[in-house]
Amino acid sequence: MELIEIDDGKIKSTGIELETTNGIPSQSIRKFHMQVLEKAKMAIAEQSVNERHASTLVIALMKATLKKSEICSRY
């Protein structure tokens, strides 16, 4: 899928991004996200700041502008 490459013995991202289904419930995607979150929790507990990298994206939206959907109605 060419998502990673090995450069000088180091694994690097190629920068290609994937997008999952939008608005369609998927047990596989849900399971994947839970696994990623569990790995992040383990890294915070077991690795030093220099050994880990984590990032978060926060988007501010006005509730009034959101399209009414099952996902948005929970918030």
N, C-alpha and C positions, 0 to 999 in steps of 0.2 A: 504494500500500500504506500510505500515510500514516505512514511511518517517520520522515520528516524534515519540517521546516517552515522557512519563511524568515520571520524576525522581525527587522524593522529592518535588512534587508540581510544578516543573518547566518543561516547554516544551523544549525539546532538539531535535536536528536533529539526526537521526540514522546514518548519513553519506552516505546513499544510494543516488546515483546520477542518474538522468534521462537524457536521451538524446532525443531530438526531431528529426523530420525528417530532412534530409540533402538535400538541393537543391530542395525541393518541397515546393512551396508557400502555406502558410496556413493562412487564415484569423484569425483563432482561436489563433494561436501562436503569430501572429502580435498583436492582441488585448491584449493578456496576457502580452506581453513585454511592451506595451504602459501603461497598468495599473500599472505594477511594477515601471516603470519610474515615473509615476505620484505620486505614494506613496513615492518614494524616494525624489522627489521635495518637497512634503508636509512635510516630516520628517526633511529635511534640514531647512525649514522655521519655523517649529513649535516646534522642539525638541532640547534639548541641546546636546552637543557632547557626554555626558555620557549616554544619553537615546537612542542613535541610533548607528547602525553599518552599514557600507557600504563597499563594496570591489569591485575592478575592476581588470580585467585581461587584460593586454596588451601584445600582441605577435608581435614581430618585424619579418617581413618577407621581403624578397627581391621581388619586383614586378616581376622581370624576372623569378622567380622560381614558381610563382603561376600558377596553371592550368587555362587556359582561360575559363571563365564561365560568366554567366549573372551577378552574384554577384560581381566577381572580376573586371569586365569591368567597373563598376561604380566608381572605385577608382583609 
